[in-house]
Amino acid sequence: KQHVEWHDDRGQLHTYDFLPGMLRASLIANGGKLSRFDLDLVNADSADVAASHVQLHLRQDPNVDGLDLYATAANVYIAPQLKPAFGPSLKRFRVDALVSPGTSFNAALSGGQDWRAAAENWRTRHGGVLVNNLALTWGKLDIDGKGALAVDAQHRPIGSLKLRIGNWRALVQRAQRNGRMGGDNRGLASGLLAIAQHTQGNGMPLDTALSFQNGIVFVG
């Protein structure tokens, strides 16, 4: 049995206990700091979050000042008490990204700084994440995309993702049931339905952009 503890950006302690079928990890240190880390987890059993396969790869990019990040997860089960947004079954997740400038994390990678301080250093240096590929199948929702993201002074996401959304009707219907498109935003659901049907036909994938600015999410 494995036990993991971490603190969030508010200092609150979180824990995660799981029983792995197989767990392998390796790292390479260069110049007194971590230059590559690889993790491979098979059949993680947990009452909270379980998965058949998880991979995480992080390395210093050999050509630019950045960190290459590649992560995948397959057949993830999220306990209902955690209130997963699109149901308990996350069939696939994949992200291929470049985090820059990578030197923002030098102190953390050498063991001299915690991740919160390193992340703030990265933000103040106008850090960004270039998302080369994002893939997600969660419940009935199917998303593929790419884009660029950063964080503003209030630690809110900024940037944009270009997305192709399959079975987008399920996304809108679930948002309506959860009250996330009610009240003053009631028109957003019907508007998104009308735009998607008019531009790409009923049942076709929806090509759109998801943009973040000043704590507001823009679609289209």
VOZAVEX-97486 format. One record per residue: x, y, z of N, C-alpha, C in turn; residue in one letter. Coordinates in steps of 0.1 Angstrom, whole numbers, plus 5000, padded with zeros to 4 digits. Layout:
BEGIN
XYZXYZXYZa;...
% end
This chain:
BEGIN
500849885000500050005000500950125000k;500550224992501350354991500550464997q;501250555003500550675010501250795005h;500450895000500951014994500351135002v;501151235005500751355012501251475004e;500351575004500851704998499951815003w;500551935002499852055006499452144994h;498252194994497852274983498352414985d;497952514976498452644977497952724989d;496952674996496552735008497152665021r;498052565018498652505029497852385035g;496752355029495952245035496452105031q;496552015040497051885038496051795031l;496551725021495751625014496551485014h;495751385014496351245014495751165003t;496451064999495950964989496550834992y;495750724994496250594996495750504985d;496750424980496350334969497250214969f;496750104963497549974962497849954948l;499149964944499549944930499749804926p;499349764914499749634909501149634905g;501649744899503049764896503349914896m;504449954902504850094903506350104901l;506750174890508150194887508450344885r;509550384890509950524889511450534887a;511850634879513350654878513550804876s;514750844879515150984877516551004873l;516851114867518251144863518551284869i;519651294876520151424881521351474873a;521351604871522451664863522751794869n;523951814873524351944879523751974892g;523351864900522751884913521251904913g;520651894902519151904901518551804892k;517351774894516551674886516451724872l;516851634862516751674848515751584841s;515451464847514351384841513751294852r;512451274851511651194860510651114852f;510550984855509650894848508850814858d;507550804857506750714865505750634857l;505650504861504750414854504050334864d;502650354865501850294875500750214868l;500650084872499649994866498749944877v;497449944874496349894883496449954897n;496250084897496150154910494750134916a;494650074928493450044934493250134946d;492150214946491850304957490350324958s;489850354970488450384972488150524966a;489150604964488850744960489050754945d;490250724940490550734926491350614922v;490850534912491550414908491850434893a;492850354888493150364873493850244869a;493750204856494350084851495850114847s;496050244843497450274839497650424840h;498750474846499150614847500550624843v;500950724835502350754832502550904834q;503750934838504151074840505651084836l;505951174827507251194822507551344822h;508751384828509151524829510651524826l;511051614818512451624815512751774811r;514051814812514451934807514651934792q;513952024785514052024771515452054766d;516051974757517451994753517652114744p;516552174739516752284729516352424734n;515452424743514952554748514852554763v;514652674769514552684784513152644788d;512952514789511552464792511652324798g;510552274803510352144808509252074800l;509651964794508751884786507951794796d;506551804794505651724803504751644794l;504751514798503851414791503251334801y;501851324802501151254812499951184805a;499751054809498550984804497850914816t;496650884814495850804824494750724816a;494550604820493550524813492650454823a;491350454820490350384828490350424842n;490250554844490250614858488850604863v;488650564876487450564883487450664894y;486550764894486550864905485250844913i;485550824926484450794935483350904935a;482050864935480950964934480951064945p;481451034957481451134967482451254964q;483351234955484251344951483551434940l;482351394937481451474927482151504914k;482651404907483251424894482351494884p;482851594877482051684869481251604858a;481851504852481151434841481051284843f;480851254856480651114859481951044864g;481750924869482950854876483950794867p;483650784854484550714845485250804835s;486550814837487450894828488250784820l;487850764808488450654800489850684795k;490150804792491450844787491750984790r;493051014793493551144795494951144790f;495251254782496651264777496951414775r;498151454780498551594778500051584774v;500451664764501751674759502051824759d;502951874768503052024769504552064772a;504752184770506052244773505852364783l;506452354795506352454805507652534805v;507452664803508652754802508452884809s;509452954814510852904813511152794824p;511852694819512152584828513052614840g;513952714838514852754848514152814860t;512852854859512052894870511952794881s;512152664878511952554887513352494892f;514452564888515752504892515852484907n;515452584915515652564930514752444935a;513552434929512752324934513352184929a;513852184917514352054912515652014919l;516352114925517552084933517252054948s;515952064951515552034965515552154974g;515752274969515952394977514652484978g;513552444972512352524972511152434970q;510052474977508852394975508152434962d;507152354958506552374945505752504944w;505252554955504452674955505252794952r;506452804958507352914956507952904941a;508152784937508652764923507652814913a;506352774915505352814906505152964906a;505253024917505153174918506253244910e;507453184912508653234904508353224890n;507853104885507553084871506453184866w;505453214874504453314870505053454869r;505853494878506353634878507353654866t;507853544861508753544850507953524837r;506653554837505753544826505853404820h;505753304829505753164825504453124818g;504653024809503452974802503552824799g;502452774795502352634791501852624777v;502752564768502352544755501752394754l;500452384752499852254752499852204737v;500752114735500852064721499651964718n;499251894728498151804726497451774739n;496051774738495251744750494151654745l;493951544752492951444748492251404761a;490951394760490151364772488851294768l;488551174774487251104772486751084786t;485751154790485251154804483751144803w;483251024807481850994805481450994790g;480551074787480151084772480951194765k;481651274773482451384767483751344761l;483951394749485251354741485851484736d;487051514740487751634737489151614732i;489551684721490951684717491251834714d;492451874718492752014716494252054718g;494552184717495852234719495752384721k;496852444726496752594729497852634738g;497652744745498652804753497952874765a;498552844777497952894790499052954799l;498553044807499453104817498553134830a;499153214839498453244851498553394854v;497453464858497553604861497953624875d;498053754879498453794893497553744904a;496253714900495353654910495253504909q;496253444902496353304900495253244893h;494653314883493553264875494153234861r;493653134854494153094841493853204831p;494853224822494653314811495253234798i;494653264787495153194775493953134767g;494253044758493152994750493552844746s;492552764744492652634739491652614727l;492252564716491352524705490952384707k;489652354707489152224710488252174699l;488252044698487251964690486551884700r;485251904702484451844712483451744705i;483551614708482651514704481551504714g;480351474709479151454718478951574727n;479051694721478951814729477551834735w;476551764729475251784735475251724749r;475951624752476051564766476651664776a;477551744771478251854779477151954783l;476452004773475452114775474352054784v;473851934781472751884789473151864804q;474351814806474751794820474951934827r;475452034820475652164826474252224830a;473252194821471952244824471352174836q;471552044837471051964849471652014862r;472952054861473752094873473552234876n;472752304868472452444871473552544867g;474552494860475652574856475452664844r;474252654838473852744827472452794830m;472152814843470852874846470953014849g;469853074854469853214858470253304847g;471153394850471653494840472353434828d;472853304830473553244819472653144811n;471353154813470453054807470653054792r;470853164786470953174772472253114766g;473253084774474453024770474252884764l;473452804771473152674767472452664754a;471352744752470652734740471452804729s;472252904732473052964722474152874716g;474752794725475752704721475152594713l;474052544717473352444709473052494695l;472452614694472152674681473352694672a;474452754678475652774670476152644664i;476252544673476852414669476052344658a;474752344660473852284650473952364637q;473952494637473952574625475352564617h;476452554625477752554618478252414614t;477852314622478452184619477452074619q;476152104621475151994619474951914632g;473751864633473451794645474251664646n;474851644658475651524660477151534655g;477551634648478851644643479751704655m;481051674654481951734664481951894663p;482151954675482152094675483552154676l;484052234667485252294667485052434673d;485752464684485552584691486852624699t;486752744705487952784714487452814728a;488252774737487952804751488952904756l;488553024760489553134763489253174778s;490353214784490353254799490953394800f;490253474807490753614809489953674820q;490653734830490053804841489053724849n;489353594850488453504857487153464850g;487153494837485953464829486353364818i;485453264815485653174805484853214793v;485453224781484753254769484753134760f;483653104753483452994744483153044730v;483853004720483553044707484753114700g;
% end
